[in-house]
């Protein structure tokens, strides 16, 4: 089975991806090849690597190849692994997304490793969201008013909670690298869990030398998965790449990162939408 290459670096910004709509990859050459009775499109990315590697995800097939590999060599590799390529492409194509969440009284959704129950009530003067403190059985009451939909109110309540939690987790892990927590912002991106950006105007070691963006939908994940993403992005303040040195930094902050990374990939296909 072809070895899955490390995610491509995007200096000065590194991003942790999540499933979304198929897209082309920056810096890649779009090509096609006939495998069995199918014409299969793929993205060819050349980089400083020694072997040809195949990656199949929500965006389709990507081939990573050394600069000197010929198209004939690349296509021979694809044909050799043709059955595996077609099987994995079909698995992604047939992967079903969960039904959209109906925001209604009594509806439930995943939240920090447990189940959050929604309650809807009529607001008196203004729309607001009220959290209930029971962490074992959390509830969120949405007080709605005419002209303000419950879906927007729910998203804003979750984003507010996400910002508080992410800031807390950054403050927990940043001292492990001897740095202050970088500035935090939330993302609603459909294709990234998080990113770390370098501020070229700030000197290294300055509090704003890096900035972290985290997807607020991480609140649908257990806390240990959130911690992995936080550790991943903080590690980019040391290594703006996905080299072995980078993963060593991740491991120093979060030793069980490999298991968490697999869980992140598995759970990302089950996120609620509305």
Secondary structure, 3 states (H helix, E strand, C coil): CCCCCCCCCCCCEEEEECCCCCCCCCCCEEEEEEECCEEEEEEEEECCCCCCEEEEECCEEEEEECCCCCHHHHHHHHHHCHHHHHHHHHHHHHCCCCCCCCCCCCCEEEECCEEEEEEEEECCCCCEEEEECCCCCCEEEEEECCCCCHHHHHHHHHHHHHHHHHHHHHHHHHHHHCCCCCEEEEECCCCEEEEEEECCCCCCCCCCCEEEEEEHHHHHCCHHHHHHHHHHHHHCCCCCCCCHHHHHHHHHHCCCHHHHHHHHHHHHHHCCCC
